[in-house]
Amino acid sequence: MQNNINTYPVQQFIEQVKIADMTQQREIKLDIKTAKTLAFTLGEMAAKLNQDYEAFISKFSDSSNQNIEVRMEGGKFR
């Protein structure tokens, strides 16, 4: 299942921080609409990362019941 997340609010925020840093501003102000959009986007991103992580873990935990055999031959090793 593919969840596309609009990361534009995060990109806008990063750009705003870069500009503030370059112009040596001491603070950044966000209106409530922008802050809510940024918070919602960050929440979506965190949920997607968690979903992907759990899918990754379950993929490997399902295959952990397999037996793996390792053989080492010493040959002429001393």
N, CA, C and O atoms as a Tinker XYZ file with bonds, in Angstrom:
   312  protein
     1  N      0.837000   -1.176000    0.000000    73     2
     2  CA     0.000000    0.000000    0.000000    64     1     3
     3  C      0.885000    1.242000    0.000000    63     2     4     5
     4  O      1.768000    1.382000    0.846000    81     3
     5  N      0.650000    2.120000   -0.928000    73     3     6
     6  CA     1.487000    3.296000   -1.099000    64     5     7
     7  C      0.758000    4.522000   -0.543000    63     6     8     9
     8  O     -0.331000    4.861000   -1.008000    81     7
     9  N      1.347000    5.175000    0.434000    73     7    10
    10  CA     0.794000    6.409000    0.991000    64     9    11
    11  C      1.674000    7.564000    0.544000    63    10    12    13
    12  O      2.817000    7.688000    0.983000    81    11
    13  N      1.138000    8.407000   -0.330000    73    11    14
    14  CA     1.885000    9.580000   -0.745000    64    13    15
    15  C      1.584000   10.718000    0.211000    63    14    16    17
    16  O      0.422000   11.046000    0.454000    81    15
    17  N      2.627000   11.316000    0.750000    73    15    18
    18  CA     2.478000   12.401000    1.711000    64    17    19
    19  C      2.998000   13.679000    1.075000    63    18    20    21
    20  O      4.091000   13.705000    0.509000    81    19
    21  N      2.212000   14.727000    1.172000    73    19    22
    22  CA     2.633000   16.028000    0.675000    64    21    23
    23  C      3.609000   16.631000    1.677000    63    22    24    25
    24  O      3.202000   17.073000    2.752000    81    23
    25  N      4.869000   16.653000    1.339000    73    23    26
    26  CA     5.895000   17.156000    2.251000    64    25    27
    27  C      6.214000   18.638000    2.008000    63    26    28    29
    28  O      7.183000   19.165000    2.555000    81    27
    29  N      5.409000   19.294000    1.200000    73    27    30
    30  CA     5.648000   20.704000    0.897000    64    29    31
    31  C      5.695000   21.586000    2.150000    63    30    32    33
    32  O      6.559000   22.460000    2.230000    81    31
    33  N      4.792000   21.394000    3.143000    73    31    34
    34  CA     4.895000   22.222000    4.356000    64    33    35
    35  C      6.234000   22.075000    5.080000    63    34    36    37
    36  O      6.748000   23.045000    5.637000    81    35
    37  N      6.793000   20.880000    5.073000    73    35    38
    38  CA     8.105000   20.665000    5.712000    64    37    39
    39  C      9.187000   21.374000    4.907000    63    38    40    41
    40  O     10.080000   22.000000    5.478000    81    39
    41  N      9.108000   21.277000    3.583000    73    39    42
    42  CA    10.085000   21.950000    2.725000    64    41    43
    43  C     10.016000   23.465000    2.909000    63    42    44    45
    44  O     11.048000   24.136000    2.939000    81    43
    45  N      8.803000   24.003000    3.033000    73    43    46
    46  CA     8.635000   25.441000    3.267000    64    45    47
    47  C      9.275000   25.854000    4.589000    63    46    48    49
    48  O      9.956000   26.876000    4.669000    81    47
    49  N      9.049000   25.049000    5.619000    73    47    50
    50  CA     9.616000   25.356000    6.934000    64    49    51
    51  C     11.144000   25.330000    6.896000    63    50    52    53
    52  O     11.796000   26.218000    7.444000    81    51
    53  N     11.706000   24.321000    6.257000    73    51    54
    54  CA    13.169000   24.228000    6.145000    64    53    55
    55  C     13.720000   25.440000    5.408000    63    54    56    57
    56  O     14.743000   25.998000    5.804000    81    55
    57  N     13.053000   25.844000    4.349000    73    55    58
    58  CA    13.489000   27.016000    3.588000    64    57    59
    59  C     13.400000   28.277000    4.445000    63    58    60    61
    60  O     14.278000   29.138000    4.387000    81    59
    61  N     12.344000   28.380000    5.232000    73    59    62
    62  CA    12.174000   29.535000    6.115000    64    61    63
    63  C     13.297000   29.584000    7.155000    63    62    64    65
    64  O     13.803000   30.661000    7.469000    81    63
    65  N     13.683000   28.435000    7.686000    73    63    66
    66  CA    14.776000   28.369000    8.659000    64    65    67
    67  C     16.101000   28.750000    7.994000    63    66    68    69
    68  O     16.904000   29.472000    8.585000    81    67
    69  N     16.333000   28.270000    6.774000    73    67    70
    70  CA    17.572000   28.620000    6.058000    64    69    71
    71  C     17.679000   30.122000    5.846000    63    70    72    73
    72  O     18.730000   30.721000    6.074000    81    71
    73  N     16.583000   30.720000    5.409000    73    71    74
    74  CA    16.591000   32.163000    5.161000    64    73    75
    75  C     16.811000   32.927000    6.464000    63    74    76    77
    76  O     17.574000   33.893000    6.499000    81    75
    77  N     16.149000   32.499000    7.527000    73    75    78
    78  CA    16.323000   33.157000    8.824000    64    77    79
    79  C     17.769000   33.045000    9.294000    63    78    80    81
    80  O     18.316000   33.993000    9.856000    81    79
    81  N     18.379000   31.904000    9.067000    73    79    82
    82  CA    19.772000   31.705000    9.465000    64    81    83
    83  C     20.702000   32.596000    8.649000    63    82    84    85
    84  O     21.603000   33.234000    9.195000    81    83
    85  N     20.477000   32.635000    7.334000    73    83    86
    86  CA    21.340000   33.454000    6.478000    64    85    87
    87  C     21.225000   34.944000    6.792000    63    86    88    89
    88  O     22.201000   35.683000    6.666000    81    87
    89  N     20.041000   35.382000    7.199000    73    87    90
    90  CA    19.845000   36.797000    7.511000    64    89    91
    91  C     20.014000   37.075000    9.000000    63    90    92    93
    92  O     19.736000   38.179000    9.469000    81    91
    93  N     20.470000   36.074000    9.734000    73    91    94
    94  CA    20.761000   36.173000   11.165000    64    93    95
    95  C     19.556000   36.643000   11.986000    63    94    96    97
    96  O     19.693000   37.441000   12.914000    81    95
    97  N     18.392000   36.141000   11.630000    73    95    98
    98  CA    17.197000   36.430000   12.416000    64    97    99
    99  C     17.265000   35.633000   13.704000    63    98   100   101
   100  O     17.897000   34.578000   13.758000    81    99
   101  N     16.628000   36.128000   14.719000    73    99   102
   102  CA    16.672000   35.462000   16.019000    64   101   103
   103  C     15.456000   34.583000   16.252000    63   102   104   105
   104  O     15.449000   33.769000   17.175000    81   103
   105  N     14.424000   34.736000   15.424000    73   103   106
   106  CA    13.222000   33.933000   15.616000    64   105   107
   107  C     12.474000   33.774000   14.299000    63   106   108   109
   108  O     12.667000   34.517000   13.337000    81   107
   109  N     11.621000   32.776000   14.310000    73   107   110
   110  CA    10.738000   32.519000   13.167000    64   109   111
   111  C      9.330000   32.468000   13.724000    63   110   112   113
   112  O      9.081000   31.833000   14.749000    81   111
   113  N      8.422000   33.129000   13.057000    73   111   114
   114  CA     7.031000   33.111000   13.489000    64   113   115
   115  C      6.189000   32.387000   12.441000    63   114   116   117
   116  O      6.339000   32.596000   11.237000    81   115
   117  N      5.303000   31.533000   12.940000    73   115   118
   118  CA     4.375000   30.807000   12.073000    64   117   119
   119  C      2.957000   31.163000   12.485000    63   118   120   121
   120  O      2.638000   31.202000   13.674000    81   119
   121  N      2.106000   31.422000   11.497000    73   119   122
   122  CA     0.701000   31.605000   11.849000    64   121   123
   123  C      0.112000   30.233000   12.177000    63   122   124   125
   124  O      0.695000   29.206000   11.830000    81   123
   125  N     -1.023000   30.219000   12.832000    73   123   126
   126  CA    -1.585000   28.963000   13.331000    64   125   127
   127  C     -1.934000   28.005000   12.193000    63   126   128   129
   128  O     -1.805000   26.792000   12.358000    81   127
   129  N     -2.371000   28.517000   11.049000    73   127   130
   130  CA    -2.708000   27.652000    9.919000    64   129   131
   131  C     -1.457000   26.915000    9.423000    63   130   132   133
   132  O     -1.503000   25.710000    9.173000    81   131
   133  N     -0.355000   27.632000    9.284000    73   131   134
   134  CA     0.899000   27.028000    8.832000    64   133   135
   135  C      1.411000   26.032000    9.871000    63   134   136   137
   136  O      1.872000   24.946000    9.521000    81   135
   137  N      1.329000   26.403000   11.143000    73   135   138
   138  CA     1.795000   25.510000   12.209000    64   137   139
   139  C      0.973000   24.225000   12.241000    63   138   140   141
   140  O      1.529000   23.140000   12.414000    81   139
   141  N     -0.344000   24.336000   12.075000    73   139   142
   142  CA    -1.202000   23.146000   12.073000    64   141   143
   143  C     -0.895000   22.249000   10.875000    63   142   144   145
   144  O     -0.848000   21.026000   11.005000    81   143
   145  N     -0.687000   22.858000    9.719000    73   143   146
   146  CA    -0.364000   22.081000    8.520000    64   145   147
   147  C      0.974000   21.366000    8.685000    63   146   148   149
   148  O      1.109000   20.197000    8.322000    81   147
   149  N      1.960000   22.070000    9.234000    73   147   150
   150  CA     3.270000   21.471000    9.473000    64   149   151
   151  C      3.165000   20.324000   10.485000    63   150   152   153
   152  O      3.748000   19.260000   10.278000    81   151
   153  N      2.434000   20.535000   11.562000    73   151   154
   154  CA     2.272000   19.492000   12.578000    64   153   155
   155  C      1.555000   18.274000   11.995000    63   154   156   157
   156  O      1.941000   17.138000   12.272000    81   155
   157  N      0.529000   18.499000   11.200000    73   155   158
   158  CA    -0.209000   17.403000   10.582000    64   157   159
   159  C      0.695000   16.614000    9.630000    63   158   160   161
   160  O      0.672000   15.383000    9.623000    81   159
   161  N      1.481000   17.322000    8.836000    73   159   162
   162  CA     2.390000   16.669000    7.896000    64   161   163
   163  C      3.444000   15.860000    8.636000    63   162   164   165
   164  O      3.737000   14.731000    8.241000    81   163
   165  N      4.020000   16.412000    9.700000    73   163   166
   166  CA     5.014000   15.677000   10.483000    64   165   167
   167  C      4.395000   14.436000   11.116000    63   166   168   169
   168  O      5.040000   13.391000   11.194000    81   167
   169  N      3.155000   14.547000   11.565000    73   167   170
   170  CA     2.450000   13.390000   12.117000    64   169   171
   171  C      2.237000   12.307000   11.074000    63   170   172   173
   172  O      2.419000   11.122000   11.355000    81   171
   173  N      1.848000   12.715000    9.863000    73   171   174
   174  CA     1.674000   11.756000    8.770000    64   173   175
   175  C      2.991000   11.062000    8.433000    63   174   176   177
   176  O      3.026000    9.853000    8.203000    81   175
   177  N      4.071000   11.840000    8.409000    73   175   178
   178  CA     5.379000   11.268000    8.093000    64   177   179
   179  C      5.808000   10.271000    9.164000    63   178   180   181
   180  O      6.336000    9.206000    8.843000    81   179
   181  N      5.589000   10.603000   10.420000    73   179   182
   182  CA     5.957000    9.698000   11.514000    64   181   183
   183  C      5.128000    8.414000   11.453000    63   182   184   185
   184  O      5.651000    7.320000   11.668000    81   183
   185  N      3.840000    8.551000   11.162000    73   183   186
   186  CA     2.979000    7.368000   11.059000    64   185   187
   187  C      3.405000    6.481000    9.899000    63   186   188   189
   188  O      3.395000    5.257000   10.023000    81   187
   189  N      3.777000    7.079000    8.777000    73   187   190
   190  CA     4.221000    6.313000    7.610000    64   189   191
   191  C      5.527000    5.591000    7.906000    63   190   192   193
   192  O      5.691000    4.427000    7.540000    81   191
   193  N      6.459000    6.274000    8.567000    73   191   194
   194  CA     7.724000    5.633000    8.939000    64   193   195
   195  C      7.480000    4.459000    9.874000    63   194   196   197
   196  O      8.098000    3.404000    9.731000    81   195
   197  N      6.580000    4.643000   10.830000    73   195   198
   198  CA     6.256000    3.571000   11.760000    64   197   199
   199  C      5.620000    2.390000   11.029000    63   198   200   201
   200  O      5.945000    1.234000   11.299000    81   199
   201  N      4.724000    2.689000   10.113000    73   199   202
   202  CA     4.072000    1.644000    9.323000    64   201   203
   203  C      5.104000    0.867000    8.505000    63   202   204   205
   204  O      5.081000   -0.364000    8.480000    81   203
   205  N      5.997000    1.579000    7.846000    73   203   206
   206  CA     7.029000    0.929000    7.043000    64   205   207
   207  C      7.968000    0.099000    7.917000    63   206   208   209
   208  O      8.376000   -0.995000    7.526000    81   207
   209  N      8.312000    0.618000    9.104000    73   207   210
   210  CA     9.194000   -0.091000   10.021000    64   209   211
   211  C      8.548000   -1.391000   10.492000    63   210   212   213
   212  O      9.193000   -2.439000   10.522000    81   211
   213  N      7.276000   -1.315000   10.858000    73   211   214
   214  CA     6.574000   -2.515000   11.317000    64   213   215
   215  C      6.450000   -3.547000   10.200000    63   214   216   217
   216  O      6.559000   -4.747000   10.453000    81   215
   217  N      6.223000   -3.093000    8.966000    73   215   218
   218  CA     6.153000   -4.011000    7.836000    64   217   219
   219  C      7.507000   -4.678000    7.612000    63   218   220   221
   220  O      7.578000   -5.872000    7.317000    81   219
   221  N      8.568000   -3.911000    7.751000    73   219   222
   222  CA     9.923000   -4.434000    7.585000    64   221   223
   223  C     10.228000   -5.485000    8.644000    63   222   224   225
   224  O     10.752000   -6.555000    8.335000    81   223
   225  N      9.896000   -5.171000    9.899000    73   223   226
   226  CA    10.147000   -6.105000   11.006000    64   225   227
   227  C      9.326000   -7.379000   10.829000    63   226   228   229
   228  O      9.849000   -8.479000   11.008000    81   227
   229  N      8.055000   -7.247000   10.481000    73   227   230
   230  CA     7.212000   -8.437000   10.337000    64   229   231
   231  C      7.663000   -9.292000    9.159000    63   230   232   233
   232  O      7.509000  -10.513000    9.182000    81   231
   233  N      8.211000   -8.667000    8.144000    73   231   234
   234  CA     8.723000   -9.414000    6.989000    64   233   235
   235  C      9.863000  -10.336000    7.415000    63   234   236   237
   236  O      9.944000  -11.481000    6.970000    81   235
   237  N     10.738000   -9.831000    8.274000    73   235   238
   238  CA    11.877000  -10.631000    8.710000    64   237   239
   239  C     11.535000  -11.563000    9.863000    63   238   240   241
   240  O     12.164000  -12.612000   10.006000    81   239
   241  N     10.568000  -11.212000   10.678000    73   239   242
   242  CA    10.211000  -12.100000   11.780000    64   241   243
   243  C      9.452000  -13.315000   11.261000    63   242   244   245
   244  O      9.503000  -14.380000   11.875000    81   243
   245  N      8.740000  -13.169000   10.125000    73   243   246
   246  CA     8.060000  -14.310000    9.520000    64   245   247
   247  C      9.056000  -15.322000    8.974000    63   246   248   249
   248  O      8.793000  -16.525000    8.991000    81   247
   249  N     10.182000  -14.849000    8.494000    73   247   250
   250  CA    11.168000  -15.749000    7.907000    64   249   251
   251  C     12.195000  -16.228000    8.936000    63   250   252   253
   252  O     13.125000  -16.952000    8.581000    81   251
   253  N     12.042000  -15.836000   10.207000    73   251   254
   254  CA    13.033000  -16.219000   11.211000    64   253   255
   255  C     12.896000  -17.682000   11.628000    63   254   256   257
   256  O     13.768000  -18.198000   12.327000    81   255
   257  N     11.840000  -18.351000   11.224000    73   255   258
   258  CA    11.648000  -19.749000   11.576000    64   257   259
   259  C     12.429000  -20.684000   10.665000    63   258   260   261
   260  O     12.422000  -21.897000   10.874000    81   259
   261  N     13.089000  -20.149000    9.677000    73   259   262
   262  CA    13.868000  -20.971000    8.761000    64   261   263
   263  C     15.170000  -21.392000    9.429000    63   262   264   265
   264  O     15.769000  -20.636000   10.194000    81   263
   265  N     15.594000  -22.617000    9.123000    73   263   266
   266  CA    16.873000  -23.097000    9.630000    64   265   267
   267  C     17.976000  -22.661000    8.678000    63   266   268   269
   268  O     17.859000  -22.811000    7.462000    81   267
   269  N     19.016000  -22.136000    9.229000    73   267   270
   270  CA    20.167000  -21.709000    8.438000    64   269   271
   271  C     21.341000  -22.563000    8.863000    63   270   272   273
   272  O     21.662000  -22.659000   10.047000    81   271
   273  N     21.979000  -23.183000    7.884000    73   271   274
   274  CA    23.099000  -24.054000    8.173000    64   273   275
   275  C     24.373000  -23.413000    7.649000    63   274   276   277
   276  O     24.434000  -22.984000    6.497000    81   275
   277  N     25.389000  -23.350000    8.503000    73   275   278
   278  CA    26.672000  -22.764000    8.132000    64   277   279
   279  C     27.731000  -23.839000    8.302000    63   278   280   281
   280  O     27.841000  -24.456000    9.361000    81   279
   281  N     28.507000  -24.059000    7.250000    73   279   282
   282  CA    29.597000  -25.042000    7.314000    64   281   283
   283  C     30.910000  -24.332000    7.046000    63   282   284   285
   284  O     31.011000  -23.470000    6.173000    81   283
   285  N     31.896000  -24.713000    7.810000    73   283   286
   286  CA    33.221000  -24.143000    7.605000    64   285   287
   287  C     34.199000  -25.291000    7.406000    63   286   288   289
   288  O     34.267000  -26.218000    8.213000    81   287
   289  N     34.931000  -25.215000    6.351000    73   287   290
   290  CA    35.960000  -26.225000    6.101000    64   289   291
   291  C     37.313000  -25.551000    6.329000    63   290   292   293
   292  O     37.616000  -24.508000    5.750000    81   291
   293  N     38.103000  -26.169000    7.177000    73   291   294
   294  CA    39.385000  -25.594000    7.525000    64   293   295
   295  C     40.447000  -25.768000    6.446000    63   294   296   297
   296  O     41.399000  -24.992000    6.369000    81   295
   297  N     40.278000  -26.775000    5.630000    73   295   298
   298  CA    41.291000  -27.021000    4.599000    64   297   299
   299  C     42.641000  -27.221000    5.251000    63   298   300   301
   300  O     42.782000  -28.071000    6.130000    81   299
   301  N     43.636000  -26.452000    4.837000    73   299   302
   302  CA    44.987000  -26.574000    5.401000    64   301   303
   303  C     45.258000  -25.435000    6.376000    63   302   304   305
   304  O     46.407000  -25.054000    6.597000    81   303
   305  N     44.204000  -24.905000    6.948000    73   303   306
   306  CA    44.339000  -23.827000    7.909000    64   305   307
   307  C     45.005000  -24.328000    9.189000    63   306   308   309
   308  O     44.602000  -25.364000    9.717000    81   307
   309  N     46.010000  -23.622000    9.699000    73   307   310
   310  CA    46.714000  -24.041000   10.919000    64   309   311
   311  C     46.579000  -23.002000   11.987000    63   310   312
   312  O     47.104000  -23.175000   13.087000    81   311
